Amino acid sequence: MIDWFAFLLVFVTAMIGTVVVVSAYALGVRLLTISGRSPIVTPAEFTDAITVVTPAEIRQAEKRAAKAAKKSPLSEGQKRAALVGAWVCFAVSGIAVIYGIYLIVGEHVIKMFS
């Protein structure tokens, strides 16, 4: 016999958790960009790997990010607040993920060691 209410509860909880994690992370990236700290990640160099991004493209992306940071109409205090808000969003996202992992394996680990 399938407990449909329990199935629905797990489904709704998973959807809410997903929305919280993705929304908090996306808002954090947006606030990080607003604060003038554009998240540019240069590709890692591996032996015998194909380089997807050329050094000229990396310089061009860094130049665009610097230009966008200069054009920001925000004051230094607003940029600082956006940076703090970004880190808070990243923390909320991380805590939600850690709590989800705890819900899945936490009880079992506690029972193993007690």
Secondary structure, 3 states (H helix, E strand, C coil): CCCHHHHHHHHHHHHHHHHHHHHHHHHHHHHHHHCCCCCCCCCCCCCCCCCCCCHHHHHHHHHHHHHHHHCCCCCHHHHHHHHHHHHHHHHHHHHHHHHHHHHHHHHHHHHHHC
